[in-house]
Amino acid sequence: MNRPLRILCADDNTILGEVMVRFLTNAGHVVEHVGDGLEAWDRISKDIGYFDVLVTDHQMPGLTGLELVELLRQANYSGRIIVHTSGIEPEQRERYQVFGVESIILKSSSARHLLCAVQAPVHG
């Protein structure tokens, strides 16, 4: 890793958002948290190239993770996207994959699993 990653975490669970910020910051990254999909869209769309990685929940107010990802891809967001969710239907998983989501990680997984997905080498 040449430089810290700029990461936006979008999750309506404030405590989980704070934990992710603390954990990913302690791993050496620059991390921000927003509480819903609409806030995430507003933050990213102001500077579409700023964030290297988006970690988004699926079920959120404002915009769902899927709606957020669709908007970001339409806006040519080229950063990596990781969905961090409590659960997801197979049809939703397929739609995320169509939009180029690299990883879908269950919230019941370890924090280390999330960190590995965030820091994984870019495929291309």
C-alpha positions as CSV (number, residue, x, y, z in Angstrom):
1,M,0.0,0.0,0.0
2,N,1.6,3.2,-1.2
3,R,-0.6,5.7,0.7
4,P,-3.6,5.5,3.0
5,L,-6.9,4.8,1.3
6,R,-9.6,7.4,1.5
7,I,-12.7,5.5,2.6
8,L,-16.3,6.5,3.0
9,C,-18.5,4.3,5.3
10,A,-22.2,4.6,4.7
11,D,-24.3,3.0,7.5
12,D,-27.3,4.2,9.4
13,N,-26.1,2.3,12.5
14,T,-24.2,5.1,14.2
15,I,-22.3,2.9,16.6
16,L,-21.2,0.5,13.8
17,G,-20.2,3.5,11.7
18,E,-18.0,4.8,14.5
19,V,-16.4,1.4,15.1
20,M,-15.6,1.1,11.3
21,V,-14.1,4.6,11.3
22,R,-11.9,3.8,14.4
23,F,-10.9,0.4,13.1
24,L,-10.0,1.5,9.5
25,T,-8.3,4.7,10.8
26,N,-6.2,2.5,13.2
27,A,-5.2,0.5,10.1
28,G,-3.8,3.7,8.6
29,H,-6.6,5.0,6.4
30,V,-8.5,8.2,6.1
31,V,-12.1,7.4,6.9
32,E,-15.4,9.3,7.0
33,H,-18.8,8.1,8.1
34,V,-22.3,9.1,6.8
35,G,-25.6,7.9,8.2
36,D,-27.5,7.1,5.0
37,G,-27.4,6.6,1.3
38,L,-28.4,10.1,0.3
39,E,-25.6,11.6,2.5
40,A,-23.2,9.2,0.9
41,W,-24.3,10.3,-2.6
42,D,-24.0,14.0,-1.6
43,R,-20.5,13.5,-0.2
44,I,-19.1,11.5,-3.0
45,S,-20.8,13.4,-5.9
46,K,-19.1,16.6,-4.7
47,D,-15.7,15.2,-5.7
48,I,-16.3,11.9,-7.6
49,G,-12.6,11.0,-7.6
50,Y,-11.8,11.6,-3.9
51,F,-12.8,8.4,-2.2
52,D,-10.8,5.2,-3.1
53,V,-13.3,2.9,-1.4
54,L,-17.0,3.0,-0.4
55,V,-18.1,0.6,2.3
56,T,-21.9,0.7,2.2
57,D,-24.8,-0.9,4.0
58,H,-27.6,-2.3,1.9
59,Q,-30.6,-1.3,4.0
60,M,-30.4,2.4,4.6
61,P,-32.8,5.4,4.6
62,G,-32.5,8.0,1.9
63,L,-31.1,5.6,-0.7
64,T,-30.5,1.9,-0.3
65,G,-27.0,0.6,-1.0
66,L,-28.1,-0.7,-4.3
67,E,-29.6,2.7,-5.4
68,L,-26.4,4.4,-4.2
69,V,-24.2,2.1,-6.2
70,E,-26.4,2.5,-9.3
71,L,-26.1,6.4,-9.1
72,L,-22.3,6.2,-8.5
73,R,-21.8,4.0,-11.5
74,Q,-23.9,6.3,-13.7
75,A,-21.7,9.2,-12.5
76,N,-18.6,7.1,-13.4
77,Y,-17.3,6.6,-9.9
78,S,-14.3,4.4,-10.4
79,G,-13.6,3.7,-6.7
80,R,-14.0,0.2,-5.2
81,I,-17.3,-0.6,-3.6
82,I,-17.8,-3.0,-0.7
83,V,-21.3,-3.9,0.6
84,H,-21.3,-4.5,4.3
85,T,-24.7,-5.9,5.2
86,S,-26.7,-8.0,7.7
87,G,-28.2,-10.0,4.9
88,I,-29.0,-9.9,1.2
89,E,-31.2,-11.7,-1.3
90,P,-29.6,-13.6,-4.3
91,E,-31.3,-11.2,-6.8
92,Q,-29.8,-8.2,-4.9
93,R,-26.3,-9.9,-4.9
94,E,-26.5,-10.3,-8.6
95,R,-27.5,-6.7,-9.2
96,Y,-24.5,-5.5,-7.1
97,Q,-22.2,-7.7,-9.1
98,V,-23.6,-6.2,-12.4
99,F,-22.5,-2.8,-11.0
100,G,-19.0,-4.1,-10.3
101,V,-19.2,-4.4,-6.5
102,E,-16.1,-6.3,-5.5
103,S,-17.2,-7.8,-2.2
104,I,-20.3,-8.4,-0.2
105,I,-19.4,-9.0,3.4
106,L,-21.9,-9.9,6.1
107,K,-21.8,-7.8,9.3
108,S,-21.4,-11.0,11.3
109,S,-18.0,-11.5,9.7
110,S,-14.8,-10.4,11.5
111,A,-13.5,-6.9,11.3
112,R,-10.3,-8.5,9.8
113,H,-12.4,-9.8,6.9
114,L,-13.7,-6.3,6.2
115,L,-10.1,-4.9,6.4
116,C,-8.8,-7.5,3.9
117,A,-11.6,-6.6,1.5
118,V,-10.8,-2.9,1.8
119,Q,-7.1,-3.4,1.3
120,A,-7.3,-6.1,-1.4
121,P,-5.3,-5.4,-4.5
122,V,-7.3,-3.8,-7.3
123,H,-8.3,-6.4,-10.0
124,G,-8.0,-5.3,-13.5
